[in-house]
Amino acid sequence: MAEGIGVDGIHCVSGTCDLCGDVCDVNTQELNVLSCTFAKCEDLCYHQDCLEKYLKSIRLERNRKTGFKCPRGCGKGSAHKDSCPGKIDKSHPIHPRNEEQKKKKKAKAPEVVPPVNTRPKTKEERKAEKATVAAAKDKTAAIADNKGKAAKASAGNLKNATATAASSAAVKAAPAAARPPPPPDPRRQLAEALAAARRELASGGKQSREPTPPQTATAATAAAAPVEYKTLDMYYRENATSSSNS
């Protein structure tokens, strides 16, 4: 049973749904209080889901508000045996006042997609769009040019550093012969001359003191001399010559 229907008492409704027989809670459930044209039918509270199912069963739109047959006595959980002959002439939707339920309802609500502007673009808009695209291209080209210049500059610096290092290494590796020799030391030259003279004098005196070894015929020399063989005729001639001389 619905009580206190109106602007001030719409959230003071209490009772059970005549379609399902469950308790109606105004703080957590979507409800709807219906008024009927039948004089003996009181205002009753229904769950919004139950009412939509009832409208679907009688082949009407779910958002129908008035002008349909009164649902009292038509549900499985109804407390009335006979159905009401009247029609609904007033509808009082009641939304839950629970903040958590409102948040859940907002979270389940589908996102509203803004309408797409399908009107053709004007000349000014097309010009502005082209200018924006050209500016973006110029910016990209400038960035690429700056990167290329920076890369060339770094390569040049590296080349110069390599050449400098090579030249310094060549200077360090130059042979000592290329440099002019230092002037001779006169003291060192005089000392070397005196030492040479002393060596010559010492070697000359030693040779004069040593006796000359006798010249003896070695076996090799004797072996190298030719051997003379005399014949019998030569022997007789020598004897004849010696006897005539005597």
Secondary structure as UniProt FT lines:
FT   TURN            7..9
FT   HELIX           10..12
FT   TURN            18..20
FT   TURN            26..28
FT   STRAND          31..36
FT   TURN            39..40
FT   STRAND          44..47
FT   HELIX           48..57
FT   TURN            58..59
FT   TURN            62..63
FT   TURN            72..73
FT   TURN            76..77
FT   STRAND          87..94
FT   HELIX           99..108
FT   HELIX           123..172
FT   HELIX           176..178
FT   HELIX           186..209
FT   HELIX           219..224
FT   HELIX           232..245
//
